[in-house]
Amino acid sequence: MRINALTMLLAWLLALSLAVPLSAAAPAADRPLRIVAFGDSLTAGYGLPASAAFPARLQAALEAAGRKIVIENAGVSGDTAQSGLDRLDWSIGDGVDGVIVELGANDALRGLDPAQTRSALDQIITRLKARKIPVMLAGMRAPPNMGADFQQRFDSIFPDLAREHGLILYPFFLDGVAGRRELNQNDGIHPTADGIRVIVDRILPSVERFIASLARPG
């Protein structure tokens, strides 16, 4: 009788020890997907309350679609691609499931050499991939007043990098908003809250594809 009781006790302790790791692992599996929006003022939400900025509005749209997700705002106004590269490691810590890279607008407005922009973006993508962090690329287009040669060299950066690195590309972050006075602030550059809604509506299918490509479920 004592042997049976001891056997039962040992079996119960073994079952308990096996159950603990499973229950401990459950919160990690159930945690929200964590994506960082890494960019410039277009990501940061220049001139807007935080709740109206691109990361917050994108998170709200994804939650409305049933996603458990957090979109972190790592946008810094005025950043060029090189500035983003310089702050990459401290802006994007561990435990990130994916990054949406939106940089290049300031490079184009300042007329920086497209080769410099390409190199910085390539390094950002390469370093994130080396950390096994998936990347989605949001493209930008040069203003037409920069000239045809500059425009061709700049605009080709994003599709080229997406093809070389096998990334999901949203070709033009300001699609449907650029040049529309009613969707931009008085500077004609930064979207209003309504402009951000248009951006989110248009980029959402690409973000959904990106989420679906990630290793863990969203």
C-alpha positions as CSV (number, residue, x, y, z in Angstrom):
1,M,0.0,0.0,0.0
2,R,2.8,2.4,0.9
3,I,4.6,1.5,-2.3
4,N,1.5,2.3,-4.4
5,A,1.1,5.6,-2.5
6,L,4.8,6.5,-3.1
7,T,4.4,5.6,-6.8
8,M,1.3,7.8,-7.1
9,L,3.1,10.7,-5.4
10,L,6.1,10.4,-7.7
11,A,3.9,10.3,-10.8
12,W,2.0,13.4,-9.6
13,L,5.2,15.3,-9.0
14,L,6.5,14.3,-12.5
15,A,3.2,15.5,-14.1
16,L,3.4,18.8,-12.2
17,S,7.0,19.4,-13.2
18,L,6.1,18.8,-16.9
19,A,3.1,21.1,-16.7
20,V,5.0,24.1,-15.3
21,P,7.0,24.8,-18.4
22,L,3.9,24.6,-20.5
23,S,1.9,27.0,-18.4
24,A,5.0,29.3,-18.1
25,A,5.3,29.4,-21.9
26,A,1.7,30.2,-22.4
27,P,1.9,34.0,-21.8
28,A,4.8,34.3,-24.3
29,A,2.7,32.5,-27.0
30,D,-0.3,34.7,-26.2
31,R,1.5,38.0,-26.1
32,P,0.6,40.6,-28.8
33,L,2.7,40.7,-31.9
34,R,5.3,43.5,-31.6
35,I,6.2,45.5,-34.7
36,V,8.3,48.6,-34.7
37,A,7.5,51.4,-37.2
38,F,11.0,52.8,-37.8
39,G,11.1,56.1,-39.7
40,D,11.1,59.9,-39.8
41,S,8.4,62.5,-39.2
42,L,5.9,60.7,-41.4
43,T,6.0,57.8,-38.9
44,A,6.5,60.0,-35.8
45,G,3.3,61.9,-36.5
46,Y,4.6,65.5,-36.9
47,G,2.0,68.0,-35.9
48,L,-0.4,65.4,-34.7
49,P,-1.4,63.9,-31.3
50,A,0.2,60.5,-30.7
51,S,-3.2,58.8,-31.1
52,A,-3.5,60.1,-34.7
53,A,0.1,59.2,-35.8
54,F,0.7,56.4,-38.3
55,P,1.7,53.7,-35.7
56,A,-1.3,54.2,-33.5
57,R,-3.8,54.3,-36.4
58,L,-2.2,51.2,-38.0
59,Q,-2.5,49.4,-34.7
60,A,-6.1,50.4,-34.3
61,A,-6.9,49.1,-37.8
62,L,-5.2,45.8,-37.2
63,E,-6.9,45.4,-33.9
64,A,-10.3,46.1,-35.6
65,A,-9.4,43.2,-37.9
66,G,-8.9,40.9,-34.9
67,R,-5.1,41.1,-34.5
68,K,-3.4,41.1,-31.1
69,I,-0.7,43.5,-32.0
70,V,1.4,46.5,-30.8
71,I,2.9,48.9,-33.3
72,E,5.7,50.9,-31.6
73,N,6.5,54.4,-32.8
74,A,10.2,54.7,-33.5
75,G,9.9,57.7,-35.8
76,V,12.2,60.7,-35.4
77,S,11.4,63.9,-37.2
78,G,14.2,65.1,-39.5
79,D,15.8,61.7,-39.8
80,T,17.6,60.7,-43.0
81,A,18.4,57.1,-43.9
82,Q,21.8,57.6,-42.4
83,S,20.4,59.0,-39.2
84,G,18.2,56.0,-38.9
85,L,21.2,53.7,-39.4
86,D,23.1,55.6,-36.7
87,R,20.3,55.0,-34.1
88,L,19.2,51.6,-35.2
89,D,20.5,49.4,-32.4
90,W,19.1,51.6,-29.5
91,S,15.8,52.3,-31.3
92,I,15.1,48.6,-32.0
93,G,15.7,46.3,-29.0
94,D,15.2,42.6,-28.5
95,G,11.9,40.8,-28.7
96,V,10.7,42.6,-31.8
97,D,8.7,40.4,-34.3
98,G,9.1,42.7,-37.3
99,V,10.1,46.2,-38.4
100,I,8.4,48.5,-41.0
101,V,11.2,50.8,-42.3
102,E,10.0,54.2,-43.6
103,L,13.0,56.4,-44.4
104,G,14.2,58.5,-47.3
105,A,11.8,61.4,-47.5
106,N,14.3,63.8,-46.0
107,D,17.1,62.5,-48.2
108,A,15.0,63.4,-51.3
109,L,14.0,66.8,-50.0
110,R,17.6,67.7,-49.2
111,G,18.9,66.3,-52.5
112,L,21.3,63.9,-50.9
113,D,23.2,61.5,-53.1
114,P,20.8,58.6,-53.8
115,A,23.8,56.2,-53.5
116,Q,24.2,57.3,-49.9
117,T,20.5,56.7,-49.2
118,R,20.7,53.3,-50.8
119,S,23.7,52.3,-48.8
120,A,22.2,53.4,-45.5
121,L,18.9,51.6,-46.1
122,D,20.8,48.5,-47.3
123,Q,22.8,48.4,-44.0
124,I,19.7,48.9,-41.9
125,I,18.0,45.9,-43.6
126,T,21.1,43.8,-43.5
127,R,21.7,44.4,-39.8
128,L,18.0,43.7,-38.9
129,K,18.1,40.5,-40.9
130,A,21.4,39.5,-39.1
131,R,19.4,39.8,-35.9
132,K,16.7,37.6,-37.4
133,I,14.2,40.5,-37.4
134,P,11.9,40.5,-40.5
135,V,11.6,43.8,-42.4
136,M,8.9,45.4,-44.5
137,L,10.0,48.3,-46.6
138,A,7.9,51.4,-47.2
139,G,9.0,53.2,-50.3
140,M,9.4,56.9,-51.1
141,R,9.5,58.9,-54.3
142,A,11.6,62.0,-55.1
143,P,9.8,65.3,-55.8
144,P,9.6,66.0,-59.5
145,N,11.5,69.3,-59.1
146,M,14.7,67.4,-58.3
147,G,15.1,66.5,-62.0
148,A,14.7,63.3,-64.0
149,D,18.1,61.8,-63.3
150,F,17.8,62.3,-59.5
151,Q,14.3,61.0,-59.6
152,Q,15.2,57.8,-61.4
153,R,18.2,57.1,-59.2
154,F,16.2,57.7,-56.0
155,D,12.9,56.0,-56.9
156,S,14.7,52.8,-57.9
157,I,16.3,52.4,-54.5
158,F,13.2,50.8,-52.8
159,P,12.2,48.2,-55.4
160,D,15.8,47.3,-55.9
161,L,16.4,46.7,-52.2
162,A,13.1,44.8,-51.8
163,R,14.1,42.5,-54.6
164,E,17.6,42.0,-53.4
165,H,16.6,41.2,-49.8
166,G,13.3,39.4,-50.6
167,L,11.1,42.0,-48.7
168,I,7.5,42.9,-48.9
169,L,7.4,46.4,-50.4
170,Y,4.8,49.1,-50.1
171,P,5.9,51.2,-53.1
172,F,5.0,54.7,-52.0
173,F,4.2,55.6,-48.3
174,L,2.4,58.8,-49.3
175,D,0.3,57.2,-52.0
176,G,-3.1,58.9,-52.3
177,V,-1.9,61.8,-50.0
178,A,1.0,63.5,-51.6
179,G,0.0,66.6,-53.5
180,R,-3.5,66.7,-52.0
181,R,-3.9,69.9,-50.1
182,E,-6.9,68.7,-48.0
183,L,-4.9,65.8,-46.7
184,N,-1.8,67.7,-45.8
185,Q,-0.9,70.2,-43.1
186,N,-0.1,73.8,-44.0
187,D,3.5,72.9,-44.9
188,G,2.2,70.7,-47.8
189,I,4.5,67.9,-46.7
190,H,3.1,66.3,-43.5
191,P,-0.2,64.5,-43.6
192,T,-3.2,65.5,-41.5
193,A,-5.1,63.0,-39.4
194,D,-7.3,62.4,-42.4
195,G,-4.2,61.9,-44.5
196,I,-2.9,59.3,-42.1
197,R,-6.2,57.4,-42.3
198,V,-5.7,57.3,-46.1
199,I,-2.2,56.0,-45.7
200,V,-3.3,53.3,-43.2
201,D,-6.2,52.2,-45.5
202,R,-3.8,51.8,-48.5
203,I,-0.9,50.2,-46.7
204,L,-3.0,47.8,-44.6
205,P,-3.1,44.9,-47.2
206,S,0.7,45.0,-47.4
207,V,1.1,45.0,-43.6
208,E,-1.3,42.0,-43.4
209,R,0.9,40.2,-45.9
210,F,3.9,41.0,-43.8
211,I,2.2,39.8,-40.6
212,A,1.2,36.6,-42.4
213,S,4.9,36.0,-43.4
214,L,6.1,36.1,-39.8
215,A,7.1,32.9,-38.0
216,R,4.7,33.3,-35.1
217,P,1.0,33.9,-35.5
218,G,-0.4,37.4,-35.0
